Amino acid sequence: MIYRLLTADDTSAFCHKVSEALAKGWELYGSPSYAYDSQNNVMRCAQAVVKHEHAPYSPDLKLGQQ
């Protein structure tokens, strides 16, 4: 299994990022998280996703291309 944490400002772009990962076979892992970024005055979102891969893990793996 491989793991990714998607993060972005709380905009529709974040939803599209998560939707794209789901379309590529990633699965939601846990609930989304939200936090206020006081330095940039925005809400930030995070969502963990996982994918079941049968190939050996390598730190060189490009997770966004999976």
C-alpha positions, 0 to 999 in steps of 0.5 A: 500500500502506498500513502499520500497526503493531499493538501491545499487551500480550501478552494475548489482546486483542493476538491479537484485534486482529491477527485483526480486521485480517486479517479486514478484509483486512490482511496480515501484514508480517514477524514479530511482535516482543516486548519487556519493558516494565520500567516496567509489568512486562509483555511488549509485542507488535507486528505490522506489517500492510499493505493494498493500497489503490488510493486515493491516500494521505492522512495523514488516512486512519483506518488502523484503519477500513480 
